[in-house]
Amino acid sequence: MMNKILLPLISLLTFSFLVSGQPDKENNKRVKRTILFVCEHGAGRSAIAASYFNKKAENQKLEYSAIFRGLEAQEALGASTKVGLIKDSVDVTNLTPSNLSKNDAEDAYMVITLDCTLPANFKNANLQWTGIPMDGNYEISKNRIALKVDSLITVISKDIKRH
């Protein structure tokens, strides 16, 4: 199972784009890079992934932040996702699913799909995470997503330290 998680992440190391935030030339300060998580409805998997990623990135003081989108966004977070995120101390006040736009995908530093495929006219995803159930059992979904996010954070952190 670990190979399914690590192999795609290891391949990311061959790219030079996993480095610390790029300087903003005008203001000479660091700019956070955006990780875009996309799922079918933007109401479960991608919201969990973005929330968990942001919490981990903030704790490790990484210059990355995550957003989430849906291919056909629902109006609100799924009930079990909302309850689970609240239980995990995530402020869900401003977590509202929205449809993926071309600008979202083009502006993102990295695009990760969760059990969906981007439309053909969109930039390809850097990673595709599959096999994450979203059947109302928040804990199972969160635990699978957390393993993948933890691996991603590990790769990002190691790469930052090398540069």
PyRosetta script that sets phi, psi and omega in degrees:
from pyrosetta import init, pose_from_sequence

init()
pose = pose_from_sequence("MMNKILLPLISLLTFSFLVSGQPDKENNKRVKRTILFVCEHGAGRSAIAASYFNKKAENQKLEYSAIFRGLEAQEALGASTKVGLIKDSVDVTNLTPSNLSKNDAEDAYMVITLDCTLPANFKNANLQWTGIPMDGNYEISKNRIALKVDSLITVISKDIKRH")
pose.set_psi(1, -40.2)
pose.set_omega(1, -179.1)
pose.set_phi(2, -60.9)
pose.set_psi(2, -35.9)
pose.set_omega(2, 178.6)
pose.set_phi(3, -62.2)
pose.set_psi(3, -36.7)
pose.set_omega(3, 178.8)
pose.set_phi(4, -63.6)
pose.set_psi(4, -29.8)
pose.set_omega(4, 179.4)
pose.set_phi(5, -84.5)
pose.set_psi(5, -45.9)
pose.set_omega(5, -172.0)
pose.set_phi(6, -78.9)
pose.set_psi(6, -35.3)
pose.set_omega(6, -175.8)
pose.set_phi(7, -57.6)
pose.set_psi(7, -47.9)
pose.set_omega(7, 177.3)
pose.set_phi(8, -64.0)
pose.set_psi(8, -34.2)
pose.set_omega(8, -179.8)
pose.set_phi(9, -70.9)
pose.set_psi(9, -38.3)
pose.set_omega(9, 178.1)
pose.set_phi(10, -61.9)
pose.set_psi(10, -37.7)
pose.set_omega(10, 178.9)
pose.set_phi(11, -62.5)
pose.set_psi(11, -26.2)
pose.set_omega(11, 177.5)
pose.set_phi(12, -65.2)
pose.set_psi(12, -27.1)
pose.set_omega(12, -179.4)
pose.set_phi(13, -63.8)
pose.set_psi(13, -21.7)
pose.set_omega(13, 178.6)
pose.set_phi(14, -73.2)
pose.set_psi(14, -16.1)
pose.set_omega(14, 176.9)
pose.set_phi(15, -90.8)
pose.set_psi(15, 148.8)
pose.set_omega(15, -179.9)
pose.set_phi(16, -92.6)
pose.set_psi(16, 9.2)
pose.set_omega(16, -175.5)
pose.set_phi(17, -86.8)
pose.set_psi(17, -0.8)
pose.set_omega(17, 178.0)
pose.set_phi(18, -97.2)
pose.set_psi(18, 72.0)
pose.set_omega(18, 177.8)
pose.set_phi(19, -125.5)
pose.set_psi(19, 172.9)
pose.set_omega(19, -179.0)
pose.set_phi(20, -62.1)
pose.set_psi(20, 164.5)
pose.set_omega(20, -176.2)
pose.set_phi(21, -49.3)
pose.set_psi(21, 144.5)
pose.set_omega(21, -179.1)
pose.set_phi(22, -80.7)
pose.set_psi(22, 143.4)
pose.set_omega(22, 178.5)
pose.set_phi(23, -68.5)
pose.set_psi(23, 142.8)
pose.set_omega(23, 172.1)
pose.set_phi(24, -85.7)
pose.set_psi(24, 112.3)
pose.set_omega(24, -172.0)
pose.set_phi(25, -62.3)
pose.set_psi(25, -31.7)
pose.set_omega(25, -179.7)
pose.set_phi(26, -71.5)
pose.set_psi(26, -43.3)
pose.set_omega(26, -173.8)
pose.set_phi(27, -104.4)
pose.set_psi(27, -4.3)
pose.set_omega(27, -179.9)
pose.set_phi(28, 52.7)
pose.set_psi(28, 41.6)
pose.set_omega(28, 174.2)
pose.set_phi(29, -134.3)
pose.set_psi(29, 164.2)
pose.set_omega(29, -176.7)
pose.set_phi(30, -73.0)
pose.set_psi(30, 145.9)
pose.set_omega(30, 177.2)
pose.set_phi(31, -115.6)
pose.set_psi(31, 131.8)
pose.set_omega(31, 178.0)
pose.set_phi(32, -70.0)
pose.set_psi(32, 139.6)
pose.set_omega(32, 175.7)
pose.set_phi(33, -90.6)
pose.set_psi(33, 142.8)
pose.set_omega(33, -176.3)
pose.set_phi(34, -99.4)
pose.set_psi(34, 128.3)
pose.set_omega(34, 171.4)
pose.set_phi(35, -100.9)
pose.set_psi(35, 125.9)
pose.set_omega(35, -178.5)
pose.set_phi(36, -105.7)
pose.set_psi(36, 120.0)
pose.set_omega(36, 175.0)
pose.set_phi(37, -102.6)
pose.set_psi(37, 131.5)
pose.set_omega(37, -177.1)
pose.set_phi(38, -128.2)
pose.set_psi(38, 131.9)
pose.set_omega(38, 171.5)
pose.set_phi(39, -133.7)
pose.set_psi(39, 178.8)
pose.set_omega(39, -174.2)
pose.set_phi(40, -56.5)
pose.set_psi(40, -50.7)
pose.set_omega(40, -173.3)
pose.set_phi(41, -113.6)
pose.set_psi(41, -4.6)
pose.set_omega(41, 178.8)
pose.set_phi(42, 64.3)
pose.set_psi(42, 19.3)
pose.set_omega(42, -174.1)
pose.set_phi(43, -118.1)
pose.set_psi(43, 0.3)
pose.set_omega(43, -176.7)
pose.set_phi(44, -142.5)
pose.set_psi(44, -91.0)
pose.set_omega(44, -173.3)
pose.set_phi(45, -52.5)
pose.set_psi(45, -52.1)
pose.set_omega(45, -175.4)
pose.set_phi(46, -68.7)
pose.set_psi(46, -34.5)
pose.set_omega(46, 177.3)
pose.set_phi(47, -66.3)
pose.set_psi(47, -41.6)
pose.set_omega(47, 177.8)
pose.set_phi(48, -63.6)
pose.set_psi(48, -47.2)
pose.set_omega(48, -177.9)
pose.set_phi(49, -60.9)
pose.set_psi(49, -47.3)
pose.set_omega(49, -178.9)
pose.set_phi(50, -63.9)
pose.set_psi(50, -42.9)
pose.set_omega(50, -179.7)
pose.set_phi(51, -63.5)
pose.set_psi(51, -46.2)
pose.set_omega(51, -179.2)
pose.set_phi(52, -66.7)
pose.set_psi(52, -43.3)
pose.set_omega(52, 178.2)
pose.set_phi(53, -58.8)
pose.set_psi(53, -47.8)
pose.set_omega(53, -177.2)
pose.set_phi(54, -61.9)
pose.set_psi(54, -39.8)
pose.set_omega(54, 178.5)
pose.set_phi(55, -63.2)
pose.set_psi(55, -46.4)
pose.set_omega(55, 180.0)
pose.set_phi(56, -66.6)
pose.set_psi(56, -44.6)
pose.set_omega(56, -178.8)
pose.set_phi(57, -63.2)
pose.set_psi(57, -40.2)
pose.set_omega(57, 178.6)
pose.set_phi(58, -65.8)
pose.set_psi(58, -44.6)
pose.set_omega(58, 179.5)
pose.set_phi(59, -60.4)
pose.set_psi(59, -33.8)
pose.set_omega(59, -178.8)
pose.set_phi(60, -96.4)
pose.set_psi(60, 4.7)
pose.set_omega(60, 178.2)
pose.set_phi(61, 56.6)
pose.set_psi(61, 41.4)
pose.set_omega(61, 177.3)
pose.set_phi(62, -85.6)
pose.set_psi(62, 146.9)
pose.set_omega(62, -178.7)
pose.set_phi(63, -90.2)
pose.set_psi(63, 54.9)
pose.set_omega(63, 178.6)
pose.set_phi(64, -135.6)
pose.set_psi(64, 148.3)
pose.set_omega(64, 171.3)
pose.set_phi(65, -141.2)
pose.set_psi(65, 158.2)
pose.set_omega(65, -176.8)
pose.set_phi(66, -120.5)
pose.set_psi(66, 148.1)
pose.set_omega(66, 171.1)
pose.set_phi(67, -127.6)
pose.set_psi(67, 164.1)
pose.set_omega(67, 179.0)
pose.set_phi(68, -131.1)
pose.set_psi(68, 148.6)
pose.set_omega(68, 179.4)
pose.set_phi(69, -143.4)
pose.set_psi(69, 164.9)
pose.set_omega(69, 176.2)
pose.set_phi(70, -124.1)
pose.set_psi(70, 150.2)
pose.set_omega(70, 175.6)
pose.set_phi(71, -69.4)
pose.set_psi(71, -38.9)
pose.set_omega(71, 174.4)
pose.set_phi(72, -134.6)
pose.set_psi(72, 79.5)
pose.set_omega(72, -170.1)
pose.set_phi(73, -61.8)
pose.set_psi(73, 138.0)
pose.set_omega(73, 171.0)
pose.set_phi(74, -76.9)
pose.set_psi(74, 170.2)
pose.set_omega(74, -179.6)
pose.set_phi(75, -76.1)
pose.set_psi(75, -25.7)
pose.set_omega(75, -176.5)
pose.set_phi(76, -148.7)
pose.set_psi(76, 165.8)
pose.set_omega(76, 174.5)
pose.set_phi(77, -58.9)
pose.set_psi(77, 150.5)
pose.set_omega(77, 173.6)
pose.set_phi(78, -63.2)
pose.set_psi(78, 150.4)
pose.set_omega(78, -175.4)
pose.set_phi(79, -57.5)
pose.set_psi(79, -47.8)
pose.set_omega(79, -177.6)
pose.set_phi(80, -69.3)
pose.set_psi(80, -32.5)
pose.set_omega(80, 177.0)
pose.set_phi(81, -65.8)
pose.set_psi(81, -46.4)
pose.set_omega(81, -179.4)
pose.set_phi(82, -61.0)
pose.set_psi(82, -49.1)
pose.set_omega(82, 179.8)
pose.set_phi(83, -61.9)
pose.set_psi(83, -43.5)
pose.set_omega(83, -179.3)
pose.set_phi(84, -64.1)
pose.set_psi(84, -43.9)
pose.set_omega(84, 179.2)
pose.set_phi(85, -64.4)
pose.set_psi(85, -40.9)
pose.set_omega(85, 177.2)
pose.set_phi(86, -61.7)
pose.set_psi(86, -44.1)
pose.set_omega(86, 178.3)
pose.set_phi(87, -60.5)
pose.set_psi(87, -32.5)
pose.set_omega(87, 178.9)
pose.set_phi(88, -88.0)
pose.set_psi(88, 16.5)
pose.set_omega(88, 176.0)
pose.set_phi(89, 65.3)
pose.set_psi(89, 33.4)
pose.set_omega(89, 175.4)
pose.set_phi(90, -99.2)
pose.set_psi(90, 130.3)
pose.set_omega(90, 176.7)
pose.set_phi(91, -75.8)
pose.set_psi(91, 112.4)
pose.set_omega(91, -176.2)
pose.set_phi(92, -96.1)
pose.set_psi(92, 5.3)
pose.set_omega(92, -175.7)
pose.set_phi(93, -50.8)
pose.set_psi(93, -45.9)
pose.set_omega(93, -175.9)
pose.set_phi(94, -106.1)
pose.set_psi(94, 15.4)
pose.set_omega(94, 179.3)
pose.set_phi(95, -91.0)
pose.set_psi(95, 93.0)
pose.set_omega(95, 179.7)
pose.set_phi(96, -122.0)
pose.set_psi(96, 125.6)
pose.set_omega(96, 178.1)
pose.set_phi(97, -58.5)
pose.set_psi(97, 143.5)
pose.set_omega(97, 173.7)
pose.set_phi(98, -142.7)
pose.set_psi(98, 157.2)
pose.set_omega(98, -177.4)
pose.set_phi(99, -71.3)
pose.set_psi(99, 143.2)
pose.set_omega(99, 175.2)
pose.set_phi(100, -65.1)
pose.set_psi(100, 134.2)
pose.set_omega(100, 174.9)
pose.set_phi(101, -116.3)
pose.set_psi(101, 162.6)
pose.set_omega(101, 176.7)
pose.set_phi(102, -60.9)
pose.set_psi(102, -38.5)
pose.set_omega(102, 178.9)
pose.set_phi(103, -61.8)
pose.set_psi(103, -40.3)
pose.set_omega(103, 177.6)
pose.set_phi(104, -55.4)
pose.set_psi(104, -49.6)
pose.set_omega(104, -176.5)
pose.set_phi(105, -68.8)
pose.set_psi(105, -40.5)
pose.set_omega(105, -178.3)
pose.set_phi(106, -71.6)
pose.set_psi(106, -33.5)
pose.set_omega(106, -177.9)
pose.set_phi(107, -82.4)
pose.set_psi(107, -17.6)
pose.set_omega(107, -176.9)
pose.set_phi(108, -72.4)
pose.set_psi(108, 143.2)
pose.set_omega(108, 174.9)
pose.set_phi(109, -71.3)
pose.set_psi(109, -38.2)
pose.set_omega(109, 179.3)
pose.set_phi(110, -146.1)
pose.set_psi(110, 139.5)
pose.set_omega(110, 177.8)
pose.set_phi(111, -116.3)
pose.set_psi(111, 126.8)
pose.set_omega(111, 179.5)
pose.set_phi(112, -123.9)
pose.set_psi(112, 121.5)
pose.set_omega(112, 176.7)
pose.set_phi(113, -95.6)
pose.set_psi(113, 146.7)
pose.set_omega(113, 179.8)
pose.set_phi(114, -120.6)
pose.set_psi(114, 101.8)
pose.set_omega(114, 178.3)
pose.set_phi(115, 55.9)
pose.set_psi(115, 38.9)
pose.set_omega(115, 173.4)
pose.set_phi(116, -154.9)
pose.set_psi(116, 171.2)
pose.set_omega(116, 179.3)
pose.set_phi(117, -125.8)
pose.set_psi(117, 134.9)
pose.set_omega(117, 178.2)
pose.set_phi(118, -65.9)
pose.set_psi(118, 149.4)
pose.set_omega(118, 174.8)
pose.set_phi(119, -58.9)
pose.set_psi(119, 153.7)
pose.set_omega(119, -175.0)
pose.set_phi(120, -58.3)
pose.set_psi(120, -30.7)
pose.set_omega(120, -177.4)
pose.set_phi(121, -85.1)
pose.set_psi(121, 7.8)
pose.set_omega(121, 177.8)
pose.set_phi(122, -104.8)
pose.set_psi(122, 155.3)
pose.set_omega(122, 174.1)
pose.set_phi(123, -56.6)
pose.set_psi(123, 139.4)
pose.set_omega(123, 179.8)
pose.set_phi(124, -64.8)
pose.set_psi(124, 149.8)
pose.set_omega(124, 176.9)
pose.set_phi(125, -70.8)
pose.set_psi(125, 144.5)
pose.set_omega(125, 174.6)
pose.set_phi(126, -74.7)
pose.set_psi(126, -34.5)
pose.set_omega(126, 177.8)
pose.set_phi(127, -137.8)
pose.set_psi(127, 146.8)
pose.set_omega(127, 173.7)
pose.set_phi(128, -123.7)
pose.set_psi(128, 118.6)
pose.set_omega(128, 177.9)
pose.set_phi(129, -103.1)
pose.set_psi(129, 124.2)
pose.set_omega(129, -177.8)
pose.set_phi(130, -123.5)
pose.set_psi(130, 168.5)
pose.set_omega(130, 176.2)
pose.set_phi(131, 78.3)
pose.set_psi(131, 24.8)
pose.set_omega(131, 179.1)
pose.set_phi(132, -102.6)
pose.set_psi(132, 108.8)
pose.set_omega(132, -177.9)
pose.set_phi(133, -69.4)
pose.set_psi(133, 148.4)
pose.set_omega(133, 175.0)
pose.set_phi(134, -138.8)
pose.set_psi(134, 67.1)
pose.set_omega(134, -175.2)
pose.set_phi(135, -109.4)
pose.set_psi(135, 24.6)
pose.set_omega(135, -179.5)
pose.set_phi(136, 95.7)
pose.set_psi(136, -6.8)
pose.set_omega(136, 178.0)
pose.set_phi(137, -97.3)
pose.set_psi(137, 90.4)
pose.set_omega(137, -176.2)
pose.set_phi(138, -56.6)
pose.set_psi(138, -44.8)
pose.set_omega(138, -175.0)
pose.set_phi(139, -59.5)
pose.set_psi(139, -44.4)
pose.set_omega(139, -180.0)
pose.set_phi(140, -64.3)
pose.set_psi(140, -47.1)
pose.set_omega(140, 179.5)
pose.set_phi(141, -61.3)
pose.set_psi(141, -48.5)
pose.set_omega(141, -178.5)
pose.set_phi(142, -60.5)
pose.set_psi(142, -42.7)
pose.set_omega(142, -178.4)
pose.set_phi(143, -63.3)
pose.set_psi(143, -40.7)
pose.set_omega(143, 177.7)
pose.set_phi(144, -67.8)
pose.set_psi(144, -41.7)
pose.set_omega(144, 178.6)
pose.set_phi(145, -66.2)
pose.set_psi(145, -41.8)
pose.set_omega(145, -178.6)
pose.set_phi(146, -59.7)
pose.set_psi(146, -39.2)
pose.set_omega(146, 177.2)
pose.set_phi(147, -59.8)
pose.set_psi(147, -43.8)
pose.set_omega(147, -178.6)
pose.set_phi(148, -69.9)
pose.set_psi(148, -41.9)
pose.set_omega(148, 178.4)
pose.set_phi(149, -65.0)
pose.set_psi(149, -42.6)
pose.set_omega(149, 178.2)
pose.set_phi(150, -58.4)
pose.set_psi(150, -42.3)
pose.set_omega(150, 178.3)
pose.set_phi(151, -64.8)
pose.set_psi(151, -41.2)
pose.set_omega(151, 178.2)
pose.set_phi(152, -62.7)
pose.set_psi(152, -46.4)
pose.set_omega(152, 178.8)
pose.set_phi(153, -60.7)
pose.set_psi(153, -40.3)
pose.set_omega(153, 178.9)
pose.set_phi(154, -61.1)
pose.set_psi(154, -45.7)
pose.set_omega(154, 179.8)
pose.set_phi(155, -64.2)
pose.set_psi(155, -45.2)
pose.set_omega(155, 179.9)
pose.set_phi(156, -61.4)
pose.set_psi(156, -46.9)
pose.set_omega(156, -178.7)
pose.set_phi(157, -61.2)
pose.set_psi(157, -44.4)
pose.set_omega(157, 179.5)
pose.set_phi(158, -64.4)
pose.set_psi(158, -40.7)
pose.set_omega(158, -178.4)
pose.set_phi(159, -67.8)
pose.set_psi(159, -37.9)
pose.set_omega(159, 178.3)
pose.set_phi(160, -62.9)
pose.set_psi(160, -43.3)
pose.set_omega(160, -179.6)
pose.set_phi(161, -62.9)
pose.set_psi(161, -31.9)
pose.set_omega(161, 179.3)
pose.set_phi(162, -72.7)
pose.set_psi(162, -26.2)
pose.set_omega(162, -176.8)
pose.set_phi(163, -97.7)
pose.dump_pdb("model.pdb")
